[in-house]
Amino acid sequence: MSINERLLQIIENEDDCECLALEVSRQIFTDDENPVKRGRTLARAYLDGDINGILNALCGWDMESLIKLAFNDEM
């Protein structure tokens, strides 16, 4: 299953949406990266339109990795 197909499944299920959001929150609060570096990386990723870069700057993971963490998916 592709990442886009999996995301569409998640969007259709409220519990899955909550589970993914909770995993993102957990990862944001446990990320110990320097805030200055995180802010710089976030701004650069935003300017580049790099969605995975934005996620990585916020929580240290890309979307596929977050889904694997939240749902134990092997995609």
C-alpha positions in Angstrom: 0.0 0.0 0.0 1.3 3.4 -0.9 1.8 6.2 1.7 -1.1 8.2 0.0 -3.4 5.2 0.2 -2.6 4.7 3.9 -3.2 8.4 4.6 -6.6 8.3 2.9 -7.5 5.3 5.1 -6.4 7.3 8.2 -8.4 10.3 7.2 -11.6 8.2 6.9 -11.3 6.9 10.5 -11.5 9.3 13.5 -9.6 6.9 15.8 -6.8 6.6 13.3 -6.6 10.4 12.9 -6.4 10.8 16.7 -3.8 8.0 16.9 -1.6 9.7 14.3 -2.0 13.1 15.9 -1.0 11.7 19.3 2.1 10.0 17.9 3.1 13.3 16.3 2.6 15.1 19.6 4.6 12.4 21.5 7.5 12.8 19.1 7.5 16.6 19.3 7.7 16.5 23.0 10.4 13.9 23.1 12.6 15.5 20.4 15.7 16.8 22.1 17.1 18.7 19.1 18.4 22.2 19.6 15.4 24.6 19.1 17.5 27.0 17.0 18.4 24.2 14.6 14.8 23.0 14.6 13.5 26.4 13.8 16.0 26.9 11.0 15.2 23.5 9.5 11.5 24.2 9.8 11.7 27.6 8.0 13.9 26.1 5.2 11.6 23.1 4.7 8.5 25.4 4.6 10.1 27.7 2.0 11.0 24.7 -0.1 7.5 23.2 0.2 9.1 20.1 1.7 6.3 18.4 3.8 8.5 15.6 5.1 11.1 18.2 6.0 8.5 20.1 8.0 7.5 17.0 9.9 11.1 16.1 10.4 11.9 19.6 11.8 8.9 19.4 14.2 9.2 15.9 15.5 12.2 14.2 13.9 10.2 11.8 11.7 8.8 11.7 8.2 5.2 10.8 7.5 5.9 7.1 6.6 7.9 6.7 9.8 5.2 8.3 11.9 2.6 5.9 10.4 4.8 3.0 11.2 5.3 4.2 14.8 1.6 5.0 15.4 0.1 1.8 13.8 3.0 -0.7 13.6 2.4 -0.7 9.8 5.0 -2.1 7.5 3.5 -0.5 4.4 
